[in-house]
Amino acid sequence: MAASSKEKRRETRVSVDLWIEAERDGELYYQRASNLSVGGAFFAQTIPLPLGTRVSLKFTLPTETVEVACQGEIVTAKEFGMGVAFVDLAAADRKRLEAIVEKLASLAVTRAAAPTAPRP
């Protein structure tokens, strides 16, 4: 039996609204990432590139000013979105990604566990 895409994911994924610069063959695109993990991102609302396509990526993590730059490879494609795996990610950038993903994941858990106020 084949594993679902959720089972294949090894890292925690968090919802974000993040713009990522993607360059391929001299053409520059700004892609909106709707979720992020240490291993990659999902670009929402875009026409997907073919699987295996390599792109150069640049982006700044929330609350940071230092840019992350790495290669990416398209690993999933849907009608209007695509998953990109980070390739050749520098160790320092990986640590920063781990920290922000962990922080955002814990905030999401805290929000989900918070009691809601009764409606009048």
Secondary structure, 3 states (H helix, E strand, C coil): CCCCHHHHCCCCCEEEEEEEEEEECCEEEEEEEEEECCCEEEEECCCCCCCCCEEEEEEECCCCCCEEEEEEEEEEEECCEEEEEEECCCHHHHHHHHHHHHHHHHHHHHHHHCCCCCCC
